[in-house]
């Protein structure tokens, strides 16, 4: 209730960032020096500085127009930049995940369950196709409404 953001959208964003940070970038050491990591980290950092400045000044009832404008404008570049960095990082991790079998579980095992992390990463990448446009156009709608 402190901020107007949806709990579901916030949870999705936090989970995706934890996933990219831990399950991809931390777990696959070989991708840590990729430019794509810098791309999404810079996009996330600038986004959070703007977002929390916006929330802070809004709570203080003294929101400078520049911060409001930045909140509803810079995402136009930062969002695709972050998503590109995320997707390129996952893509760079794929060969290492396939080779090492990272987080994969093969049959047979006592749980009669298998999981292929390589395939999971591909499915995560594919999931960006329907999800990214929805979130991006939602932000464009918000921008038109607020500015």
C-alpha positions as CSV (number, residue, x, y, z in Angstrom):
1,X,0.0,0.0,0.0
2,X,3.0,2.3,0.2
3,X,3.3,2.4,-3.6
4,X,0.6,1.8,-6.2
5,X,2.4,-1.0,-8.0
6,X,0.6,-4.4,-8.4
7,X,1.8,-7.0,-6.0
8,X,1.8,-9.6,-8.8
9,X,3.9,-7.4,-11.2
10,X,6.3,-6.5,-8.4
11,X,6.7,-10.2,-7.4
12,X,7.3,-11.1,-11.1
13,X,9.9,-8.4,-11.4
14,X,11.7,-9.4,-8.2
15,X,11.7,-13.1,-9.1
16,X,13.0,-12.4,-12.6
17,X,15.8,-10.3,-11.2
18,X,16.7,-12.9,-8.7
19,X,16.6,-15.6,-11.4
20,X,18.9,-13.6,-13.7
21,X,21.3,-12.7,-11.0
22,X,21.6,-16.0,-9.2
23,X,20.4,-18.8,-11.5
24,X,22.1,-17.4,-14.6
25,X,24.8,-14.9,-13.9
26,X,26.1,-16.2,-10.6
27,X,25.7,-19.9,-11.5
28,X,27.3,-19.7,-14.9
29,X,30.6,-18.0,-14.2
30,X,31.6,-17.9,-17.9
31,X,28.9,-15.2,-18.6
32,X,29.9,-12.8,-15.9
33,X,32.3,-11.0,-18.2
34,X,29.8,-10.6,-21.0
35,X,28.8,-7.1,-22.1
36,X,25.2,-8.2,-21.8
37,X,25.5,-8.4,-18.0
38,X,26.7,-4.8,-17.9
39,X,23.8,-3.9,-20.2
40,X,21.1,-5.2,-17.9
41,X,22.8,-4.1,-14.7
42,X,23.1,-0.5,-15.9
43,X,19.4,-0.5,-17.1
44,X,18.2,-2.0,-13.8
45,X,20.3,0.5,-11.7
46,X,19.2,3.6,-13.5
47,X,15.6,2.3,-13.4
48,X,15.7,1.8,-9.7
49,X,17.3,5.1,-9.0
50,X,14.5,6.8,-10.9
51,X,11.7,4.6,-9.4
52,X,12.7,5.1,-5.8
53,X,13.4,8.8,-6.2
54,X,9.8,9.0,-7.7
55,X,8.3,7.0,-4.8
56,X,10.3,9.0,-2.2
57,X,9.3,12.4,-3.5
58,X,5.7,11.3,-4.1
59,X,5.5,10.2,-0.4
60,X,6.9,13.6,0.6
61,X,4.2,15.3,-1.6
62,X,7.0,17.2,-3.5
63,X,7.5,15.4,-6.8
64,X,9.8,17.4,-9.2
65,X,8.5,17.3,-12.8
66,X,12.0,16.1,-14.0
67,X,11.7,12.9,-11.8
68,X,8.1,12.3,-13.0
69,X,9.2,12.8,-16.6
70,X,12.2,10.5,-16.1
71,X,10.0,7.8,-14.5
72,X,7.5,7.8,-17.4
73,X,10.0,8.4,-20.3
74,X,13.4,6.8,-19.8
75,X,11.8,3.3,-19.6
76,X,11.3,3.7,-23.4
77,X,15.1,3.1,-23.7
78,X,15.9,1.4,-20.4
79,X,13.3,-1.4,-20.7
80,X,14.4,-2.7,-24.1
81,X,18.1,-2.3,-23.0
82,X,17.5,-4.4,-19.8
83,X,15.5,-7.1,-21.7
84,X,18.2,-7.3,-24.4
85,X,20.9,-7.7,-21.8
86,X,18.9,-10.3,-20.0
87,X,18.1,-12.3,-23.1
88,X,21.7,-12.1,-24.4
89,X,23.0,-13.2,-21.0
90,X,20.7,-16.3,-20.9
91,X,21.7,-17.0,-24.5
92,X,25.4,-16.8,-23.7
93,X,24.8,-19.2,-20.7
94,X,23.1,-21.9,-22.9
95,X,26.3,-23.7,-24.1
96,X,27.8,-23.9,-20.6
97,X,24.5,-25.1,-19.1
98,X,24.1,-27.8,-21.8
99,X,27.8,-28.9,-21.4
100,X,27.7,-29.0,-17.6
101,X,24.1,-30.3,-17.1
102,X,23.7,-27.5,-14.5
103,X,20.6,-27.8,-12.4
104,X,19.3,-30.7,-14.6
105,X,18.0,-33.9,-13.2
106,X,18.0,-37.0,-15.3
107,X,15.9,-40.1,-15.1
108,X,16.0,-42.7,-13.6
109,X,16.0,-41.4,-10.1
110,X,14.1,-42.2,-6.9
111,X,11.6,-39.4,-7.5
112,X,10.8,-40.5,-11.1
113,X,11.3,-36.8,-12.2
114,X,13.4,-35.1,-14.7
115,X,14.3,-31.5,-15.3
116,X,16.4,-30.0,-18.1
117,X,17.6,-26.6,-17.2
118,X,18.8,-25.9,-20.7
119,X,15.3,-26.4,-22.1
120,X,13.9,-24.3,-19.2
121,X,16.2,-21.4,-20.1
122,X,15.0,-21.6,-23.7
123,X,11.4,-21.5,-22.5
124,X,12.2,-18.5,-20.3
125,X,13.6,-16.8,-23.4
126,X,10.5,-17.6,-25.4
127,X,8.3,-16.3,-22.6
128,X,9.6,-12.8,-23.2
129,X,7.8,-12.8,-26.6
130,X,4.3,-12.4,-25.1
131,X,5.3,-10.8,-21.7
132,X,7.6,-8.0,-22.8
133,X,5.1,-6.3,-25.2
134,X,2.3,-6.4,-22.6
135,X,4.5,-4.8,-19.9
136,X,6.0,-2.3,-22.3
137,X,2.7,-1.1,-23.8
138,X,1.2,-0.9,-20.3
139,X,4.0,1.6,-19.4
140,X,3.4,3.5,-22.6
141,X,-0.3,3.7,-21.6
142,X,0.7,4.9,-18.1
143,X,3.0,7.5,-19.7
144,X,0.1,8.9,-21.8
145,X,-2.2,9.0,-18.8
146,X,0.3,10.6,-16.4
147,X,2.2,13.0,-18.7
